[in-house]
């Protein structure tokens, strides 16, 4: 979520193509975190694509410029589950469980867990 021209210039929220209050807040938090890491000379971090914020960031940074559409949080941008889960509630719970597992692993890797 940083400029390709200036590595000290970061973007978040609606200007990046993320829509929705929660998505804008989450990308702002992540971008602020990375700006601070950059200022300290640390490696930047990217949330796992299996988390909603990670999926939103991946979408806006990897979507085709020719047919880009702003995006808000939705299950359609998450990577498919490893197994078929029937039922909307059960599928949502499976996405959440996977995201929690991957986020816990991520926070341990970056020293937050």
C-alpha positions in Angstrom: 0.0 0.0 0.0 2.9 2.3 -0.7 3.8 4.4 -3.8 5.8 2.7 -6.5 7.7 6.0 -7.0 8.4 7.0 -3.4 8.9 4.3 -0.9 8.2 6.6 2.0 4.7 7.5 0.7 1.9 5.2 1.9 -1.8 5.1 1.0 -4.9 3.6 2.7 -8.7 3.7 2.6 -10.9 4.9 -0.2 -8.0 6.4 -2.3 -6.7 2.9 -2.8 -10.0 1.5 -3.9 -11.1 0.0 -0.6 -14.7 0.8 0.3 -16.6 0.7 3.6 -15.9 2.2 7.0 -14.3 -0.9 8.5 -12.1 -1.6 5.5 -10.9 2.0 5.4 -10.1 1.9 9.1 -8.3 -1.5 8.9 -6.2 -0.5 5.9 -5.4 2.8 7.6 -4.2 0.9 10.7 -2.1 -1.5 8.6 -0.7 1.3 6.5 0.2 3.4 9.6 1.9 0.4 11.1 3.9 -0.2 7.9 4.8 3.5 7.7 6.2 3.3 11.3 8.1 0.1 10.4 9.6 1.8 7.3 10.7 4.8 9.4 12.5 2.4 11.8 14.1 0.5 8.9 12.1 -2.6 9.5 10.6 -4.9 6.9 7.0 -4.1 5.9 4.3 -6.6 6.7 1.2 -7.9 4.8 -1.7 -9.6 6.6 -2.5 -13.1 5.4 -4.8 -13.1 2.3 -7.1 -15.4 4.3 -8.0 -12.4 6.5 -10.5 -9.9 5.2 -8.1 -7.0 5.5 -5.3 -9.0 3.9 -7.7 -10.0 1.1 -8.7 -6.4 0.5 -5.1 -5.2 0.4 -4.2 -8.0 -2.0 -7.2 -7.2 -4.2 -6.4 -3.5 -4.6 -2.7 -4.1 -5.1 -3.1 -7.0 -7.6 -6.3 -6.2 -9.6 -6.1 -5.5 -13.3 -5.9 -1.8 -14.0 -8.0 -2.2 -17.1 -11.1 -3.4 -15.2 -10.4 -2.3 -11.6 -13.5 -1.8 -9.4 -13.4 -0.5 -5.9 -14.1 -3.2 -3.4 -15.5 -3.6 0.1 -15.3 -6.6 2.4 -17.0 -9.7 1.1 -16.4 -13.4 1.2 -15.9 -13.4 -2.6 -12.4 -11.9 -2.4 -11.1 -14.5 0.1 -9.2 -17.6 -1.1 -11.5 -20.6 -1.4 -11.7 -22.9 1.6 -9.8 -26.1 1.5 -13.0 -28.1 1.8 -16.6 -27.6 0.8 -18.7 -26.2 3.6 -22.5 -26.2 3.2 -24.7 -23.5 4.7 -24.0 -19.8 4.8 -23.4 -19.6 8.6 -21.2 -22.7 8.6 -19.2 -21.3 5.6 -18.8 -17.9 7.3 -17.6 -19.7 10.5 -15.1 -21.7 8.5 -13.7 -18.5 6.9 -13.4 -16.9 10.3 -11.8 -19.9 11.9 -9.2 -20.1 9.1 -8.5 -16.3 9.3 -8.1 -16.5 13.1 -5.6 -19.4 12.8 -3.6 -17.6 10.1 -3.7 -14.3 12.0 -2.4 -16.0 15.2 0.5 -17.5 13.2 1.2 -14.1 11.6 1.2 -12.2 14.9 3.7 -14.8 16.3 5.9 -14.4 13.3 6.1 -10.6 13.6 6.4 -10.6 17.3 2.9 -9.5 18.4 1.7 -12.8 19.7 
